[in-house]
Each structure stands twice: as C-alpha cells, then as structure tokens.
Amino acid sequence: MAEESQASSHRVTAFAGTLLAAALLLPAVAWVPSAGAQVRQCQGPAGDTVFTDRSCDDVGAVAAVPGATVTDRRILNGCARNVRELVWEVSTAIDRGDVNRLAGVYHWTGISGSSGNSIMERLQGVVARPLLHVTPVVHRPPPRAWSVLDDGRRPEAAAPVALQLDQLHPDGGSSRTTFDLREHFGCVWLAG
C-alpha cells in the first residue's frame, strides 16, 4: 500500500513537472516573429538602384529611402483577402509614395533576381505618379443569343482579373497601368 502511494506521488510530481514545463514553454511558442520580408531600396556605388532584403551596407550600398521597409502594413493576416483590400493597399502605397508597401502586395513567386529588379523599378515608377483611381477589370463573356432552351437565369458575376491604375503623368496628361490579379494561398496579389 505504501508502495502504491509512493508511485502515485511520483506520477503526480512528474505530471506537475510536465505541466510546469509546458506552461513555461507556451509563451516562447506563442511568440512568433513576423514572416514578412523587409525590402529595402538602396543606391549602389555607381548610382544604380538596388532592392534587397538585407541591409544596404551588406550589399555595398546606401539607403535610398532611409528607414523604408514593408513593415507598415495594415492588412490583417498579412495579405489582401479580397480585391477591395488589395485596392486599398495599392492606393495607400501610391498615395504615400511607398514602393515597399506596393511590393508587399506583388506576387513574387517564381520571379528571378533580374526580373525582380525590373519589377521593382516598374513599381517605383508607379508610386512616383499621383493616383487618380483604381478600377477592377472584369472580362465578361459576350451576351448569348436567346434560345428556346434559355432557362431565364442570369449568368454569375465575373470576378476581376486585373487592376487598372489611372495616374497623372508629369507632363500633365494621364497614364494607365494594368496589373493582372493572382490568387495564391487565399490571398489576392498583383502580377504581370
């Protein structure tokens, strides 16, 4: 009987120790740093623009926009879950002239380094011009002819396939930029 009581006491002590260890580790597991990469715009020694996820010093350059990173995000869950959120994020990035914020909603999957640099230069040009408006582009199928077999139902609304940005150009005219939309992991991203 004494042995059973002692074994039971050891089990309770072991269980309490396990609970204590779990309680101490829980805050460490719950703390997860942000997974968003910080894209920095740097100026290389030859005056060229360099975009990097490392510090500008690491690549032998100086910060072109001191302190600018993609961390000033307002989207919940780290990405735009619908076109309305994406339009808001694009508009905010352009209004602030923040190429890093615009790059944060671009679909970078499968992009090579050299392509990435040209995309960043394109995005820099976009944020340099004042925004007039952003319009989702929807491709609608042509209307079908009436048929005896027509059941009278309306076709479902088509989802946007692109965003069209109308902006003021420095010469006083306007310019139009179109980005394709990509859905990836439940998020909507700019592409193309």
C-alpha positions in Angstrom: 0.0 0.0 0.0 2.9 2.3 0.8 4.5 1.5 -2.5 1.2 2.4 -4.4 1.0 5.7 -2.5 4.7 6.4 -3.3 4.2 5.5 -7.0 1.1 7.7 -7.2 3.0 10.5 -5.6 5.8 10.2 -8.2 3.2 10.2 -11.0 1.6 13.4 -9.6 5.0 15.0 -9.3 6.0 14.0 -12.8 2.7 15.3 -14.2 3.1 18.6 -12.3 6.6 18.9 -13.7 5.3 18.3 -17.2 2.6 21.0 -16.7 5.1 23.4 -15.4 7.4 22.9 -18.3 4.5 23.3 -20.8 3.4 26.5 -19.0 6.9 27.9 -19.2 7.4 27.0 -22.9 3.9 28.3 -24.0 5.0 32.0 -24.2 8.1 31.0 -26.2 5.9 29.0 -28.7 3.3 31.7 -28.9 5.9 34.4 -29.7 6.5 34.1 -33.5 8.3 36.9 -35.3 6.7 38.5 -38.4 7.3 36.5 -41.5 7.1 39.5 -43.8 10.4 40.3 -45.5 11.6 43.8 -45.4 12.5 45.0 -48.9 15.0 47.9 -48.8 15.7 50.3 -51.7 19.4 51.2 -51.8 21.6 53.2 -54.0 24.7 51.4 -55.3 28.2 53.0 -55.7 27.5 53.6 -59.4 24.2 55.4 -58.6 22.1 52.4 -59.6 19.0 51.3 -57.6 19.3 48.1 -55.7 16.5 46.3 -53.9 17.4 43.9 -51.2 16.1 42.0 -48.2 19.4 42.6 -46.4 20.8 45.9 -45.1 22.1 48.3 -47.7 25.5 48.1 -46.1 25.6 44.4 -46.6 25.4 44.9 -50.4 27.8 47.8 -50.5 25.2 50.5 -51.0 23.5 53.3 -49.0 19.8 53.6 -48.2 17.9 55.5 -50.9 14.9 55.9 -48.7 16.1 55.9 -45.1 14.1 53.5 -42.9 11.7 52.5 -45.6 10.5 48.9 -45.2 7.4 46.9 -45.9 6.5 46.6 -42.1 4.0 49.5 -42.2 1.2 47.0 -43.2 -2.4 47.5 -42.3 -3.8 44.3 -43.9 -4.9 41.7 -41.4 -3.4 38.2 -41.8 -0.5 39.5 -43.9 -2.2 39.7 -47.3 -5.3 41.1 -49.1 -8.1 38.5 -48.8 -10.2 40.2 -51.5 -9.9 42.8 -54.3 -11.3 45.6 -52.0 -8.4 45.1 -49.5 -5.9 45.0 -52.4 -7.3 48.2 -54.0 -7.0 49.9 -50.6 -3.4 48.8 -50.1 -2.4 49.8 -53.6 -4.0 53.2 -53.2 -2.3 53.8 -49.8 1.1 52.7 -51.2 0.8 55.1 -54.1 -0.6 58.0 -52.0 2.4 57.6 -49.7 4.9 57.1 -52.5 5.9 53.8 -50.7 7.4 51.3 -53.2 8.0 48.8 -50.5 4.4 48.8 -49.5 3.3 48.2 -53.1 5.9 45.5 -53.4 4.3 43.8 -50.4 1.2 43.0 -52.4 3.0 41.8 -55.5 3.1 38.1 -56.3 6.8 37.3 -56.3 6.5 33.6 -56.5 8.8 32.3 -59.3 10.4 35.7 -60.0 14.2 35.6 -60.7 16.6 38.2 -59.3 17.0 40.2 -62.5 13.2 40.1 -63.2 12.7 41.2 -59.6 14.8 44.3 -60.1 12.9 45.3 -63.2 9.6 44.8 -61.5 10.8 47.0 -58.5 11.8 49.7 -61.0 8.3 49.5 -62.6 6.7 49.7 -59.1 8.9 52.7 -58.3 7.6 54.4 -61.4 4.0 53.7 -60.3 4.4 55.2 -56.8 6.1 58.3 -58.3 2.9 59.4 -60.0 -0.3 60.7 -58.3 -3.2 58.3 -58.4 -6.5 59.3 -60.0 -8.3 56.0 -59.4 -8.0 52.2 -59.4 -10.5 50.2 -61.3 -11.0 46.4 -61.1 -11.1 44.9 -64.7 -13.7 42.2 -65.3 -13.9 40.2 -68.5 -17.5 39.4 -69.2 -18.4 36.8 -71.7 -20.3 38.1 -74.8 -24.1 38.0 -74.4 -25.6 34.9 -75.7 -28.4 34.8 -78.2 -31.8 33.9 -76.9 -32.7 30.3 -77.2 -35.7 28.1 -76.6 -33.6 26.3 -74.1 -32.9 29.5 -72.1 -33.9 29.0 -68.5 -34.1 32.7 -67.7 -31.3 32.6 -65.2 -28.7 35.4 -65.2 -25.0 34.4 -65.5 -23.0 34.7 -62.4 -21.0 37.9 -61.9 -17.4 37.5 -63.2 -14.5 38.0 -60.8 -12.0 40.8 -61.5 -8.9 39.6 -63.4 -6.8 42.8 -63.3 -6.5 46.2 -61.6 -6.2 49.3 -63.8 -4.5 52.3 -62.3 -5.1 55.7 -63.8 -2.5 58.3 -62.8 -1.4 61.8 -63.5 1.7 62.0 -65.7 4.4 64.7 -65.1 3.6 66.3 -68.5 0.0 67.0 -67.4 -1.5 64.0 -69.2 -2.6 60.7 -67.7 -1.2 57.2 -67.8 -2.7 53.9 -67.3 -1.0 50.8 -65.8 -2.7 47.4 -65.6 -1.7 44.6 -63.2 -3.0 41.1 -63.5 -4.5 39.6 -60.4 -3.3 36.3 -58.9 -5.0 34.2 -56.2 -2.5 32.3 -54.1 -3.0 30.7 -50.7 -6.3 32.5 -50.1 -4.8 36.0 -51.0 -5.1 38.3 -54.0 -1.9 39.6 -55.4 -0.7 42.0 -58.2 1.2 40.3 -61.0 2.4 41.0 -64.5 
